[in-house]
């Protein structure tokens, strides 16, 4: 590739990364707003998250189109090609994060009339950790930072532990008062969706390690532990 087309290619590649960060920011905000709507029993806030999913879907399409256009026009090789395919894969993952935000918002709508039994500290902390994992995973991708990506993967255990704690708290509530079973089941779904967001951030981080080091760490391949079902 001659110098001028090469310069243009790397400028477009940088734009692709910035668009990916924009999608990540939208997805992170959607998770935060959905949890806020849940805690406040705010129907309008929940509906805004549901409607806002269109923005994430549109951004996903633009990143995909730019990635495939870069491949078609510049025919990149080796690491650049892997990076573009990784960006396309990651934006698909971010779209799924947006879907989880919608799921939480829909639960928030159904919970508007229920008693306030949210295990607030655990739900809030799960949302905070999942959003930070997502932001750091994308930062690791943009900077090619494998150590940060590995750190993101390690944090997934904390989210899993909180998910277990939420389950125990809600089970206790439902056993003490069967009238809370409906609300409890909705909140279990919320917790599960947040746990899945952390899993998706971990998937992105694992892809970053592979992209930077050519090393697979999926399913805890480095330490010999099998992934839980």
ChimeraX attribute file (.defattr): number of C-alpha atoms within 10 A of each C-alpha:
attribute: neighborCount
match mode: 1-to-1
recipient: residues
	/A:1	10
	/A:2	6
	/A:3	8
	/A:4	8
	/A:5	12
	/A:6	13
	/A:7	12
	/A:8	12
	/A:9	19
	/A:10	13
	/A:11	11
	/A:12	15
	/A:13	19
	/A:14	13
	/A:15	14
	/A:16	22
	/A:17	20
	/A:18	14
	/A:19	19
	/A:20	25
	/A:21	18
	/A:22	15
	/A:23	25
	/A:24	28
	/A:25	17
	/A:26	21
	/A:27	29
	/A:28	24
	/A:29	16
	/A:30	28
	/A:31	28
	/A:32	19
	/A:33	19
	/A:34	30
	/A:35	28
	/A:36	18
	/A:37	25
	/A:38	28
	/A:39	19
	/A:40	14
	/A:41	20
	/A:42	18
	/A:43	17
	/A:44	12
	/A:45	19
	/A:46	30
	/A:47	17
	/A:48	16
	/A:49	26
	/A:50	20
	/A:51	10
	/A:52	17
	/A:53	20
	/A:54	13
	/A:55	15
	/A:56	24
	/A:57	18
	/A:58	12
	/A:59	20
	/A:60	23
	/A:61	16
	/A:62	15
	/A:63	24
	/A:64	21
	/A:65	13
	/A:66	18
	/A:67	21
	/A:68	14
	/A:69	12
	/A:70	19
	/A:71	17
	/A:72	10
	/A:73	10
	/A:74	14
	/A:75	12
	/A:76	17
	/A:77	10
	/A:78	7
	/A:79	11
	/A:80	16
	/A:81	16
	/A:82	15
	/A:83	23
	/A:84	22
	/A:85	15
	/A:86	19
	/A:87	25
	/A:88	21
	/A:89	14
	/A:90	28
	/A:91	25
	/A:92	17
	/A:93	19
	/A:94	27
	/A:95	24
	/A:96	18
	/A:97	29
	/A:98	29
	/A:99	22
	/A:100	23
	/A:101	30
	/A:102	24
	/A:103	21
	/A:104	30
	/A:105	30
	/A:106	21
	/A:107	23
	/A:108	28
	/A:109	20
	/A:110	17
	/A:111	23
	/A:112	18
	/A:113	10
	/A:114	14
	/A:115	11
	/A:116	15
	/A:117	15
	/A:118	19
	/A:119	16
	/A:120	14
	/A:121	11
	/A:122	19
	/A:123	23
	/A:124	17
	/A:125	14
	/A:126	25
	/A:127	26
	/A:128	18
	/A:129	21
	/A:130	29
	/A:131	24
	/A:132	17
	/A:133	29
	/A:134	28
	/A:135	19
	/A:136	20
	/A:137	30
	/A:138	28
	/A:139	19
	/A:140	23
	/A:141	27
	/A:142	18
	/A:143	12
	/A:144	17
	/A:145	20
	/A:146	21
	/A:147	12
	/A:148	21
	/A:149	26
	/A:150	18
	/A:151	16
	/A:152	27
	/A:153	22
	/A:154	12
	/A:155	16
	/A:156	21
	/A:157	14
	/A:158	16
	/A:159	25
	/A:160	19
	/A:161	14
	/A:162	18
	/A:163	22
	/A:164	16
	/A:165	16
	/A:166	25
	/A:167	20
	/A:168	11
	/A:169	16
	/A:170	21
	/A:171	17
	/A:172	12
	/A:173	17
	/A:174	16
	/A:175	11
	/A:176	11
	/A:177	10
	/A:178	10
	/A:179	13
	/A:180	18
	/A:181	16
	/A:182	13
	/A:183	23
	/A:184	24
	/A:185	16
	/A:186	17
	/A:187	24
	/A:188	19
	/A:189	16
	/A:190	27
	/A:191	26
	/A:192	19
	/A:193	22
	/A:194	30
	/A:195	25
	/A:196	19
	/A:197	32
	/A:198	29
	/A:199	21
	/A:200	22
	/A:201	28
	/A:202	25
	/A:203	21
	/A:204	29
	/A:205	32
	/A:206	23
	/A:207	26
	/A:208	31
	/A:209	23
	/A:210	17
	/A:211	20
	/A:212	17
	/A:213	12
	/A:214	10
	/A:215	14
	/A:216	15
	/A:217	18
	/A:218	17
	/A:219	14
	/A:220	13
	/A:221	12
	/A:222	10
	/A:223	8
	/A:224	9
	/A:225	9
	/A:226	10
	/A:227	9
	/A:228	5
	/A:229	3
